[in-house]
């Protein structure tokens, strides 16, 4: 996922870089053309050429103005999107935390709980399977340190040191 995200960011950065290089090339060409035009003596120009020069200047400034406002609007939308992203990330922190706690509890139960040592009801035993008695008392103590007497008397909660009966 991280590799996909990095690839996507690189792709976006390359696209933005290509757009800026294209705009820079057009802008440099336009500035060079206008500077050549201004270097010529325009005092003895005919009025229609001055009118066209004025219309060109108005058009350039109009579209630069529009581009500036579009960039401003895009910047506002980017900041709003980043704010929304941060709000969603903060809003989902408790849900992610709860999911992590559920996973931690599940892993803990799976590592501690041993269902093989539990007695099963008679209806859960298979019809053709052999019945295994879990209380065969063949070992002197089980894995928790209960001895045979403790296993026979499961109601009296005994520990290793002694029992209160």
Beta strands, then each sheet from edge to edge (+ up, - down):
end
